[in-house]
Amino acid sequence: MASIAREIDNPFQALDAVGFAQEFLRRNPVYRAEYARLPPASRMQGKARSWPGDGAWRFPCDPDVSASDGPALWLARAVPAVVILEPAPPGMDGITAHALFSWPDIQADRILADGRHLVLGDCNVPHRIWLRSLDPARALAVSVPGDAFADRRFAAARHLLRRLKLAPDHGAGAEEARGSGTALSPFQRARLAMLLGILDDIGAADRPRMSLHDIAGRHVYRGMTLGRGAVWKTSSQRRRTQRLIREALGLMHGGYRDLLVG
């Protein structure tokens, strides 16, 4: 994981919660091993697979590519931030294909048997879209399943519509993005980045294993002097570092699914 560790030097400023979920998943050693065994032709088929702790992972994704460079595509049923677009009823206006495909920052675009899947960059809260019609002439309408995540689905749809100028803004764009459950505060982003850094150091195979004391000094208590010997073994800093390691491992081994739903 040496290449992943180097990415920690640059904070994940462009990632939301779903992006961080991908970062934790791609560090899963079982996922990485499964991907390595997958024939190259199968990696592009977009078929649902049962990955370890998959959390409805939809498409095979290279674990050596960061979420910023290659955002994953997720099942809409698992991620309420995915906006579902269907053909609008005849005679009604809606979102145009041109508005989507002229977006200045298209981070992912794949056509599969069930439609077209897009990720549109937009500050720290990208728009994830499942376009179920491939007819560029058809106006599109938002489809919101009435499930337990309906409120967050509405919030994600409103955020997209405002950015497309199809709904009144009322100056609430940032608040609406937070309502979709995937936007992160600077503190939350820094904390998740710290947990990723901890994972990279405890899983690094290209250097000696770091001690608990070293991990604490590098990630949790930077710039602080930590005790040694008996003082360290009985300290609250040591206990907190142990808790953070358990949390980081838990996120990697399936806990990231909580980040998918916000």
N, C-alpha and C positions, 0 to 999 in steps of 0.2 A: 504493500500500500504506500510505497514511497512517493509515487506520483500524486496520490490523493493528499498526503501530508503536506506537500508543497503548496497545495491550493489554499490551505488554512492561512497562509501568509496574506492572502487577499480576502478580506471579509466578504461574506455572502450577501452583499448589499442588494442584489437584484432578486433574491429568493423570497418567496412567501412560504407558508407552512407546507404546502404541497411539494414545493421544490425541496425543502429540507427532508420531507419524507423520502423522496428519491435518493437523497444523499445518504440517509441511514440505510436504506435498502441495498444500495450498491456496495456497501461495505460488508454486507452479510456474506461470510465465507462460503456458506452452502450455495447461496445464489450465484456467487462468482464461479464456483466449481461447476454448477449446472450450466451456466452460460458457456463456459469453456468447452464443455462436452457437446454443446448444441451445434449441429452442422451449419456452416455459414448460410446455406440456402434457407434453412428454417428460421433464421434470425429475422428475416424480412417478411415472413408470412402474416404476422399480426394475429396469430391464433392465441386464444386464451390458454394459459398454461397454469399449472399448479406449482408455483414457486414456494419455497419455504416461507411460511408466514406471509403469503402473497398479498393479503388485504385487497383482493380483486385486482391485482396487477394485470394489465391487459396485454401489453406488447413487449416482446423481448427488447431489452435495451442494453447497450454496451456499458458494463459497470466501470469501465475506465474513462468514460465520458461524463463530465460533470453535468449537473442539472441546469447550469447556466448555458453550457455549450450544446446540450442535447436534451431538452425537457421531455420527460416521458409523457405518454398518452395513457389516460386512466379510464376505467369504466365509469360512465355517468352514475350508475347505481351506487357506486362506492364513494364518489367524490361529488358532493353537491355543488362545488364551484364549476363543474362542467355545465355549460349552457347548451341545452338541446334545441336545435333549430329545425323546424319542420316546414313544408310548404304551407304558405298562408292560404286561407279560404279564397276561392275565386272572387275577384272584384275588390279585394282588400289590399291596402298598402302594407308594407312590412320592410324588413331588412333586405337590402339588395346584396347579391353576391359581389358586386363591384365594391361596395363599402368594406367588405371583409378582405378581399384580395388586393385592395389598394392600401391596406394598413401598412404603415411604414416599417414595422418591426415584426415580421412573421417568423417566429422562432421554430415552429414545427408545422409540417403540412404533409399529411399522408392520406391517400385514398385507399380504402379497404372495402370489403364486401358490404359492410353495413353503412357506408357513407364516407364522408371526408372529415378528418380530425385536424384541428388547428390549435396552435398556441400563439396568441398575439401578445407581444411584449407591451407592458404599460406600467412604467415606473416599477414599484415593488409588488404589484398585484397583476400578473398576466391574466388574460382572458383565455379560458380553455373552452373550446367549442366543438360540439359534435353536430356536423351538418349532414342531415339525413337525406337531403335532395342534392343531386349533382347537376340539376338543370339550372344554368346560370340565369335564365329568363324568369324563373319563378321567384316571387317575393317570399320572404321567410318570416315565420312567426315563432315565438318562444313557446316551447312545450315544457310545462312544469308538472312532474308527477306529484300526486298528492301523498307523498310518503312522509316519514318523520323529519326529513330535511327540507321540507317545502319552503320554510321561511328563508333558509340560506340559499336555496335555489332562486327564489324571487330576488334576493339581494344581489346575487351574482348577475342575474339577467338585467336588473335595473342599472347596475354598474356598467354593463356593456352598452345598454341602450343610451345611457347618458353620454358615454364616450363617443357613440355614433350620432349624437345630437337628435335622437328620436324621442327623448323623454325630457321633461323639465329638469333642470339641474338643481335649482334652489340652493346652490353653493354647498351641496352635501356629497359631492363625489367621493371625497376621502372617507367620510363616515360610512357611505354605502359600501365601499370596498372593505372596510373593517367588518361590516355586518355580514359579509359573505363567509367570514370565519377563517380566511387564509392570510389576511394581512397581519404583520407582526410589528410589535413595538421595537425600538432599538435595543431595549433590554432583552426581550425574548430572542431576537436574532443573535445577539452576542452570546446568550446562554447556550443556544443550540449550536452555534459555531464552536464554543468551548467544548461541548460534549463530543462533537465530531473530532476535534483535535485530540481529546482523550482517547477516543477509539483508535485513531491513527497511531498514537504512540504505544498503546498496549498491544496493537496487532502488527506493528512493524516487524518485518522479517529481515531487514537489511541493516540492523544495528542491534546492539545488546538491549535486552529487555530493561525498560525503565522501572525504577523502584517507585513505590507509592509516594515516598517523600519527593522524588524528582518530579512526578506528575503533578503533585500539589504545587510545587514551586513554579512549574512551567505554565500551568493552566489555571489553577484556582486562586493562588495567592502570589501573583506576579509582583515582584519588587518588594516582597515582605520577607522577613527573616523568620524561618521556621525552626522550632526546637529540634534536638537530636536525641537519640537514645530513648530513655524512659520518658522523657518529657514529650517527645513526639508520639510514642506509643499510646499515651493516655490522653492525648490532646483532642479537642473538638475539631481542629483542622484535619486531623487524620480521619476521624469518623465522617466528616463531611465529604472528604475526598473519596472515601469508600462508597458513600451513598451516590455520589455523582458517577462513579464508574459503573455501579449497578444500573443506574438510570440510563447511561449511554448504551450499555449492552442490551438493556430491555428495549430501547427504541430500535436498535439494529435487528433484534430478533422478534419483530412483529409489532412492537409498540408504536412504530411510526404510523400505523393505521389510524391512531387518534389524531395525528396531524392532518390526515386526508380529509377528515370531516370537520376540523376546526374546533 
